[in-house]
Amino acid sequence: MWLEIGAGAALAQSVVIDGELVDLGQAPSTFHRIVSGAWVDPRTIADLRAAKWVAIKVDRARAEAAPLVVAGCTFDAGPTSQQRIAGAVQLALIGGAAFSIDWTLADNTVTTLSAPEMVAVGLALGAQVSAAHERARTLRTAIEAATTAAEVEAVVW
């Protein structure tokens, strides 16, 4: 006779097996359920692939927004900073040799950038974002090729 004690995603579960209370310990994940006295992950390989791809996209976004070091200066590179950098690069291209901008760096110090320096920051940012997407595409191919839960789990950023 099987009797589940506790419910859902509780931290630990016990079952009664042939009249004895057996502690199954903590669930390996919030997805695991007790089936025939053991923890079982009911997700399909398609479910696991989809969840892994979501996790990889989160990692990709972090990589895109990671602080950016150019010529010894560390620039913020989150979404708002990316927009500001793109706008400043446009101004630098329009302004040419006369362009100069005071830029607040990640540590809140200020540096003055010329047009070529601002363009270099924009190019470095573009390379960072591109590298993140390239890595994510490679990992997506590995996710799609995985045929077991262990193979899906082995795909990491």
Buried (B, 14 or more C-beta within 10 A) or exposed (E): EEEBBBEEEEEEBBBBBEEEEBEBEEBEEEBBBBEEEEBEBEBEEEBBBBBBBEBBEEBBBEBBBEBBBBEEBEBBBBEEBBEBBEEBBEEBEEBEEEBEBEBEBBEEEEBEBBBEBBBBBBEBBBEBBEEBEEBBEEBBEBBEEBEEBEBBEEBEE
